[in-house]
């Protein structure tokens, strides 16, 4: 039995997207440590406080995610060392936030009283700077300890400066200052959200943007630090930072082809086929509605965690003739949170919620005369469905030619190899070639799928569909464009 806890919900991911965010941590070290020897360095802190409060009037906690020296220190230097665990709920509570703000203000005020005793003297500015630099050092040490033992941004949950930003943001909203300047995480259209939870899994503040996209195109949580982490990690590439005024234009330009007809389905796991130790084919019997009209190459969302409404996208790899049953093929990944849940929790007879059909990139055109498919690893799944539809079920009038190139590492990784070989033998207008990068025997050729592609000379009107690793897709596109295939005829979907 596979352990669903082997993969963490929260993902360590690169959060450094600009030079300022990458190197602002130097200021934290300079003020916090250097200020103990040159106290006047601490006088930079009031300027930082003023800047973040002014910015928060117009953009909320934008400073936290893009300029904060401590945030840069936590994200760049300490995140690799962090446990990256769930931040305890009490650290987010209003009681703790308010109590810590009062403690901070009291402690700072108490120290200021002693400093002002030296007002007018030579030591005044040194003593004032030391108060700020020591405060910076305490944040560095306390926040750093929390960053390593819990999560990189634990301190940020109750940071007094973050609280000030929230208060000033509320003031800005009340005064109408941020109506046209507030940048929020915005989805091109709610229908494009996969509800995969990836935005929640990478969020430094451990927020859940995808939960709000069902009702709104913008994520309005005041704790969002607008850091672009979710934007850069969205599998659907559907997120961006935008003002409210731009959402209408974003919606108008959203491409909903392959997404607007999706529905929710109640289904039951009818059969689980173990293709190898790490790959399983799940066949779902649709209960309500009882039929899913999909185009081969599309995918469905399988609910993996009902409590938080989290889904995982899987390409439809097969179906019954009447589409009352559909299959998806899942490869277990050691760090795959969703695949671990499926392998542990789905058994024959389990009821599950699906959403689909979805996707447009790999919907093969049945009117195409020359189609070329490239796949590596588990990227073979959409093409199995297409081959089944075009050559076995024959329900779309396809009469063109298909060439399928399939690469994997080892013999056991060539799932559906027998099916594809048999289909190729029975249909003269379907050609199938496979090879392995690390074969155990000499039964298969050795190499990569792009090696097979180099040997082909596809007509320039060939429509090419690619599914696999990002590296393979990039290399394949370069080869195809060099061979004269127009980029408008190249469609791809990457899973890594």
Rosetta blueprint (number, residue, H / E / L):
1 X L
2 X L
3 X L
4 X H
5 X H
6 X H
7 X L
8 X L
9 X L
10 X L
11 X L
12 X L
13 X L
14 X L
15 X L
16 X L
17 X L
18 X L
19 X H
20 X H
21 X H
22 X H
23 X H
24 X L
25 X H
26 X H
27 X H
28 X H
29 X H
30 X H
31 X H
32 X H
33 X L
34 X H
35 X H
36 X H
37 X L
38 X L
39 X H
40 X H
41 X H
42 X H
43 X H
44 X H
45 X H
46 X H
47 X H
48 X H
49 X H
50 X H
51 X H
52 X H
53 X H
54 X H
55 X H
56 X H
57 X H
58 X H
59 X H
60 X L
61 X L
62 X H
63 X H
64 X H
65 X H
66 X H
67 X L
68 X L
69 X H
70 X H
71 X H
72 X H
73 X H
74 X H
75 X H
76 X H
77 X H
78 X H
79 X H
80 X H
81 X H
82 X L
83 X L
84 X L
85 X L
86 X L
87 X L
88 X L
89 X H
90 X H
91 X H
92 X H
93 X L
94 X H
95 X H
96 X H
97 X H
98 X H
99 X H
100 X H
101 X H
102 X H
103 X H
104 X H
105 X H
106 X H
107 X H
108 X H
109 X H
110 X H
111 X H
112 X H
113 X H
114 X H
115 X H
116 X H
117 X H
118 X H
119 X L
120 X L
121 X L
122 X L
123 X L
124 X H
125 X H
126 X H
127 X H
128 X H
129 X H
130 X H
131 X H
132 X H
133 X H
134 X H
135 X H
136 X H
137 X H
138 X H
139 X H
140 X H
141 X H
142 X H
143 X H
144 X H
145 X H
146 X H
147 X H
148 X H
149 X H
150 X L
151 X L
152 X L
153 X L
154 X L
155 X H
156 X H
157 X H
158 X L
159 X L
160 X H
161 X H
162 X H
163 X H
164 X H
165 X H
166 X H
167 X H
168 X H
169 X H
170 X H
171 X H
172 X H
173 X H
174 X H
175 X H
176 X L
177 X L
178 X L
179 X L
180 X L
181 X L
182 X L
183 X L
184 X E
185 X E
186 X E
187 X E
188 X L
189 X L
190 X H
191 X H
192 X H
193 X L
194 X L
195 X L
196 X L
197 X L
198 X H
199 X H
200 X H
201 X H
202 X H
203 X L
204 X L
205 X L
206 X L
207 X L
208 X L
209 X H
210 X H
211 X H
212 X L
213 X L
214 X L
215 X L
216 X L
217 X L
218 X E
219 X L
220 X L
221 X L
222 X L
223 X L
224 X L
225 X L
226 X L
227 X L
228 X L
229 X H
230 X H
231 X H
232 X H
233 X H
234 X L
235 X L
236 X L
237 X L
238 X L
239 X E
240 X E
241 X E
242 X E
243 X L
244 X H
245 X H
246 X H
247 X H
248 X H
249 X H
250 X H
251 X H
252 X H
253 X H
254 X L
255 X L
256 X L
257 X L
258 X L
259 X L
260 X L
261 X L
262 X L
263 X E
264 X E
265 X E
266 X E
267 X E
268 X E
269 X E
270 X E
271 X E
272 X E
273 X E
274 X E
275 X E
276 X E
277 X L
278 X L
279 X E
280 X E
281 X E
282 X E
283 X E
284 X E
285 X E
286 X E
287 X E
288 X E
289 X L
290 X L
291 X L
292 X L
293 X L
294 X L
295 X L
296 X L
297 X L
298 X L
299 X E
300 X E
301 X E
302 X E
303 X E
304 X E
305 X E
306 X H
307 X H
308 X H
309 X L
310 X E
311 X E
312 X E
313 X E
314 X E
315 X E
316 X E
317 X E
318 X E
319 X E
320 X L
321 X L
322 X L
323 X L
324 X L
325 X E
326 X E
327 X E
328 X E
329 X E
330 X E
331 X E
332 X L
333 X L
334 X L
335 X L
336 X L
337 X H
338 X H
339 X H
340 X H
341 X H
342 X H
343 X H
344 X H
345 X H
346 X L
347 X L
348 X L
349 X L
350 X L
351 X E
352 X E
353 X E
354 X E
355 X E
356 X E
357 X E
358 X E
359 X L
360 X L
361 X L
362 X L
363 X L
364 X L
365 X L
366 X L
367 X L
368 X L
369 X L
370 X E
371 X E
372 X E
373 X E
374 X E
375 X E
376 X E
377 X H
378 X H
379 X H
380 X H
381 X H
382 X H
383 X H
384 X H
385 X H
386 X H
387 X H
388 X H
389 X H
390 X H
391 X H
392 X H
393 X H
394 X L
395 X L
396 X L
397 X L
398 X L
399 X L
400 X L
401 X E
402 X E
403 X E
404 X E
405 X E
406 X E
407 X E
408 X E
409 X L
410 X L
411 X H
412 X H
413 X H
414 X L
415 X L
416 X L
417 X H
418 X H
419 X H
420 X H
421 X H
422 X H
423 X H
424 X H
425 X H
426 X H
427 X L
428 X L
429 X L
430 X E
431 X E
432 X E
433 X E
434 X E
435 X E
436 X E
437 X L
438 X L
439 X L
440 X L
441 X L
442 X L
443 X L
444 X L
445 X L
446 X E
447 X L
448 X L
449 X H
450 X H
451 X H
452 X H
453 X H
454 X H
455 X L
456 X L
457 X L
458 X L
459 X L
460 X L
461 X L
462 X L
463 X E
464 X E
465 X E
466 X E
467 X E
468 X E
469 X L
470 X H
471 X H
472 X H
473 X H
474 X H
475 X H
476 X H
477 X H
478 X H
479 X H
480 X H
481 X H
482 X H
483 X L
484 X L
485 X L
486 X L
487 X H
488 X H
489 X H
490 X E
491 X E
492 X E
493 X E
494 X E
495 X L
496 X L
